[in-house]
Structures are given as structure tokens and as C-alpha cells.
Amino acid sequence: MTETAGLTRPAAGAQTPPDGTAVCIFAVCHAQTAPDLDGLTGHPGGGPVRTLAAGPLTLIAQSVSAADFAPEACAERFSDPAALESCARAHHAVIAAVARGGPVVPLPLATLYLGPERATAAVAGRADRLLALLERLCHRAEWGLKVYPVRSTPPAADPPGPDSAPAADTGRAYLDRLRNRQQERERQHETAWRTAEHVYAALARQAAAARRLRPQDPALTGGSRRQVLNAALLLDHDREREFRDTVAALARDPAVAAHARIEVTGPWVPYSFARLDDEEQERPADAP
């Protein structure tokens, strides 16, 4: 078996259940939460989305074809971006619907068990940690923070005049201009990075937790500029207005606007703060 977010799923060569099905777990929530599962289809071809009781916890589950979600089949299917996106959207749709009724711990895509008993046993073994995590996420949501550099346009080179320098001097001047432009780009990037750190520190102070994420590839986001900061913030619901006001104030600050563009997204299901196997320590941006 392989470890997945503190739980398990079948590894290559695991025995297939006699009926050819496996249990896919989308999320875990409090037992007293009554999730509305009406209209949720889950993964195409699977059974109805349902709940499984696990003591003080409830699992959101669906029976799926074990062959369709075997490691080899997943590797082949998820190598197709369209198929991966479709599966991820189906997975997220169930989690987002359950999250409207209360805090949830979302599980990774294709978290599978060979039967409901194995699923509930795995969750029961982590009940204390899961309950603590659900308590932490209660009345909170995730917000995304992205900061992009704002670069000034380099001055155009003056055209050569009638008294142009000899070829050797012209070559040196050209190299000097290249070097100066490179130094200016580096200076602008450093300034944008420091500005992003200032923005992150100001917003992280309003959050229950904050963490840096890997900058996203512009090819995946549809943008043309690389991020100098990509972060996630765990924010109390009742601090949303204060948070938005702070974002607006930072965006209006000339010292920020001249060097960085702020983009905030959310609220989202707190995926970045709901991982049982995450050992990374979260702390405010200005903590030592």
C-alpha cells in the first residue's frame, strides 16, 4: 500500500475486490455534518456519492471501477491533460459541495481503498488528528495571494549620429548597454521581491496561517509574467472585509504599485492547510 495524505490507496499489484470495485474517498468531515449530496455524480461510471460512518467522522465516498483507478490506468489516463482536468473537476465538485455544510479535510485525487471497511478503519486510526484539523479549519477558508513584478520600459537606444565612435568603441558601448540593462532587470526583480515580501507580511498578519507555494508556470496560468510570490492564507470568515480592505490599500500604495501587481483569489476550500502528511511549519511571514 502507498501512503496518501496520511491514508492509503492500493499499490501496484494489490488484490482487486471480487466485485471489481474500489472505494474512492473524497473528503472527511464531522459526523454531525449533514452534507447535501443531491445532484453530485462524482466520477463518471461510478456509483452514487454516499457517506460512510467512522465514529466521530464521516467519509464522503463513491464506489468506482478498481480497474479504472489502478495505478497503471491512472498513470496512463492522467498523462492526458484533458482527462486529468475532468477527473480533478469531478473530485473537487464533491468536496466543494460538502464544504458548504461545514469544515472538511479534502483528500488527494484517487484516494482509494479495497472496501468500505478498510476506508473507515484507516480514518478511525487517524481520528484524533483529523478532528483537530477539522477544528482548525472551522469557519475559515483559503485565499490565494499572487504578486507579479511591474517593470519599467528600458529607454530606447539613441541612433548613431554623424560623429559616431569607431567600430571598436561602438562595440564596447553596445556591451555596456547590455550589461546596464541586465543590471537594471536584476534591480527591478530584487525590488519587486522585496515589495512582495512586504505585501505577504502585511496580509499574513491577518491570517490564522500562511504559507508560500511554488510559483506557477505562466504557461499554465495563461499569463506572460512569472510570479515573484505565490502564497496561500487561511483566513477567518469574519476577517474577509478587513482582508480585502488591506489588499486595496496595499494596491493603492505608490511604493507597492510602482513595483508589484497584487492578485487575490478566493475563498476556496482550504486544500493547502488540510494535509495530514505535511510537516512544513507554517508561521507568519514576519516571524524570525
C-alpha positions in Angstrom: 0.0 0.0 0.0 1.2 3.6 -0.6 0.8 6.5 1.7 -1.6 9.2 0.6 -2.2 12.2 2.9 -1.8 10.0 5.9 -4.2 7.5 4.5 -3.8 4.6 2.0 -4.7 3.5 -1.5 -3.9 0.3 -3.4 -0.4 0.0 -4.8 0.5 -1.8 -8.0 -0.3 -5.5 -7.7 -2.8 -5.0 -4.9 -5.6 -7.6 -5.0 -8.8 -6.5 -6.8 -12.0 -6.9 -4.9 -14.2 -9.8 -6.1 -16.9 -7.4 -7.5 -14.2 -5.4 -9.3 -15.0 -2.2 -7.4 -12.9 0.0 -5.1 -14.0 2.8 -2.8 -12.9 6.3 -3.6 -12.8 8.8 -0.7 -13.2 12.5 -1.5 -13.2 14.0 2.0 -13.6 13.6 5.7 -16.0 15.7 7.8 -17.6 15.8 11.3 -20.2 13.1 11.9 -22.7 15.7 12.9 -22.3 17.4 9.5 -25.2 16.6 7.2 -23.7 17.1 3.7 -26.1 17.6 0.8 -25.1 15.1 -1.8 -28.1 15.6 -4.0 -27.1 16.0 -7.6 -23.5 15.0 -7.1 -22.3 12.5 -9.7 -18.7 12.1 -8.6 -16.6 10.2 -11.1 -18.3 9.1 -14.3 -19.3 5.5 -14.3 -19.1 5.2 -10.5 -21.9 4.6 -8.0 -23.8 7.2 -6.1 -21.8 9.5 -3.9 -22.6 8.5 -0.3 -21.4 8.7 3.3 -19.6 6.2 5.4 -19.7 6.4 9.2 -16.3 6.2 11.0 -17.1 7.0 14.7 -17.0 10.8 15.2 -16.2 11.3 11.5 -18.0 10.9 8.2 -16.3 9.8 4.9 -17.6 11.1 1.6 -17.3 8.0 -0.7 -18.1 6.5 -4.1 -17.7 3.0 -5.5 -15.7 3.1 -8.7 -14.2 0.5 -11.0 -10.9 -0.7 -9.5 -9.5 -1.3 -13.0 -10.2 2.3 -14.0 -8.3 3.6 -10.9 -5.5 1.1 -10.8 -2.0 2.8 -10.6 -1.2 1.8 -14.2 -4.5 3.0 -15.5 -4.3 6.3 -13.6 -0.8 6.9 -14.9 -1.9 6.4 -18.5 -5.2 8.4 -18.1 -3.7 11.3 -16.1 -0.9 11.8 -18.7 -3.7 13.3 -20.8 -4.2 16.9 -19.5 -7.9 16.9 -20.5 -8.6 13.6 -18.8 -6.7 14.8 -15.7 -8.7 18.0 -15.6 -12.0 16.2 -16.0 -11.2 13.9 -13.1 -9.9 16.7 -10.9 -13.1 18.8 -11.5 -15.3 15.8 -10.6 -13.3 15.3 -7.4 -13.4 19.0 -6.5 -17.1 19.4 -7.2 -17.9 16.8 -4.5 -15.5 18.4 -2.0 -16.8 21.9 -2.6 -20.4 20.8 -2.2 -19.6 19.1 1.2 -17.6 22.1 2.3 -20.7 24.3 2.1 -22.1 22.4 5.1 -19.0 22.7 7.3 -15.3 22.1 7.5 -13.8 19.2 5.5 -10.5 17.6 5.1 -10.2 17.1 1.3 -8.2 14.0 0.3 -6.0 13.8 -2.8 -7.3 12.8 -6.2 -7.8 9.0 -6.5 -7.6 8.1 -2.8 -8.8 4.5 -3.0 -9.5 1.6 -0.7 -10.3 -2.0 -1.4 -13.5 -1.8 0.5 -15.5 0.5 2.9 -14.2 -1.4 6.0 -10.6 -0.6 5.1 -11.5 3.1 4.4 -13.3 3.5 7.8 -10.5 1.7 9.6 -7.8 3.9 8.1 -9.8 7.0 9.1 -10.5 5.7 12.6 -6.8 5.3 13.1 -6.3 9.0 12.5 -9.4 10.2 14.2 -7.7 12.5 16.7 -5.6 14.2 14.1 -8.5 14.6 11.7 -10.7 16.0 14.4 -8.0 18.5 15.4 -7.6 19.5 11.7 -11.3 20.0 11.3 -11.4 22.2 14.3 -8.6 24.3 12.9 -10.4 24.7 9.6 -13.8 25.5 11.1 -15.2 29.0 10.0 -12.1 29.5 7.8 -11.3 29.5 4.1 -8.2 29.6 1.9 -7.3 32.7 -0.1 -4.6 32.8 -2.8 -2.1 35.6 -3.0 0.0 36.2 -6.1 2.4 39.0 -6.7 3.8 39.9 -10.2 6.6 42.3 -11.0 6.0 45.6 -12.6 8.9 46.5 -14.9 9.6 49.9 -16.4 10.3 50.1 -20.1 14.1 50.4 -20.7 15.0 53.6 -22.6 15.5 53.2 -26.3 19.0 53.4 -27.6 20.0 56.7 -29.3 20.5 56.3 -33.1 24.1 56.7 -34.2 24.9 60.3 -35.3 27.3 61.7 -37.8 30.1 61.8 -35.2 29.7 58.1 -34.2 32.7 56.5 -32.4 34.9 54.0 -34.3 33.6 50.4 -34.6 35.6 49.2 -31.5 34.1 51.9 -29.3 30.6 51.3 -30.7 31.0 47.6 -29.8 32.1 48.5 -26.2 29.2 50.9 -25.9 26.8 48.1 -27.1 28.1 45.7 -24.5 27.9 48.4 -21.8 24.2 48.9 -22.7 23.5 45.2 -22.5 25.2 45.0 -19.1 23.4 48.0 -17.8 20.0 46.6 -18.9 20.8 43.3 -17.2 21.7 45.1 -14.0 18.5 47.1 -14.3 16.4 43.9 -14.7 18.1 42.4 -11.7 17.5 45.6 -9.6 13.8 45.6 -10.6 13.4 41.9 -9.7 15.0 42.5 -6.4 12.8 45.5 -5.7 9.7 43.5 -6.8 10.7 40.6 -4.5 11.1 42.9 -1.5 7.8 44.6 -2.3 6.1 41.1 -2.4 7.6 40.2 0.9 6.1 43.4 2.4 2.7 42.5 1.0 2.9 39.0 2.2 3.9 40.1 5.7 1.0 42.6 5.9 -1.6 40.1 4.8 -0.2 37.1 6.7 -0.6 39.0 10.0 -4.4 38.9 9.4 -4.5 35.2 8.7 -4.6 32.2 11.0 -1.9 30.6 8.9 0.1 31.5 5.8 2.4 29.5 3.6 4.4 30.0 0.5 3.7 27.9 -2.6 5.8 27.2 -5.6 5.3 30.0 -8.3 3.0 28.9 -11.1 4.2 28.4 -14.6 2.9 31.2 -16.8 2.1 28.6 -19.5 -0.4 27.1 -17.0 -1.9 30.3 -15.8 -2.3 32.0 -19.2 -0.2 34.9 -18.2 3.1 36.2 -19.6 4.9 37.2 -16.4 6.4 35.0 -13.7 5.2 35.4 -10.2 7.6 36.7 -7.5 5.3 35.3 -4.9 2.6 32.6 -4.7 1.1 32.0 -1.3 -1.9 30.7 0.5 -3.6 32.3 3.5 -6.0 30.6 6.0 -8.5 33.4 6.9 -11.3 33.5 9.3 -14.6 34.2 7.6 -15.3 37.3 9.8 -12.0 38.9 8.7 -12.7 38.9 4.9 -13.7 42.5 4.7 -10.7 43.6 6.7 -8.5 41.5 4.4 -10.0 43.0 1.3 -9.5 46.5 2.6 -5.9 45.8 3.4 -5.4 44.4 -0.1 -6.9 47.5 -1.7 -4.8 49.8 0.5 -1.6 48.0 -0.5 -2.5 48.1 -4.2 -3.1 51.9 -3.9 0.2 52.5 -2.1 2.6 54.1 -4.7 5.6 52.3 -3.1 3.8 49.0 -3.9 2.1 49.8 -7.2 5.3 51.0 -8.8 7.0 47.6 -8.4 4.3 44.9 -8.0 0.8 43.9 -9.0 -1.3 42.1 -6.4 -3.8 39.4 -7.3 -6.0 37.8 -4.6 -8.3 34.8 -5.2 -10.8 33.0 -3.0 -12.4 32.0 -0.9 -11.5 28.4 -1.5 -11.7 25.0 0.2 -8.5 25.1 2.3 -6.6 22.4 0.5 -3.2 24.0 1.4 -3.9 23.7 5.1 -5.7 20.3 5.3 -2.9 17.9 4.7 -2.2 15.2 7.4 1.2 14.4 6.0 2.5 17.9 5.8 5.5 18.5 8.0 6.1 22.0 6.8 5.8 24.5 9.6 3.5 27.5 8.9 4.2 30.8 10.5 3.5 34.5 9.9 5.6 36.0 7.1 7.4 38.3 9.5 8.3 35.6 12.1 12.0 35.1 12.8 
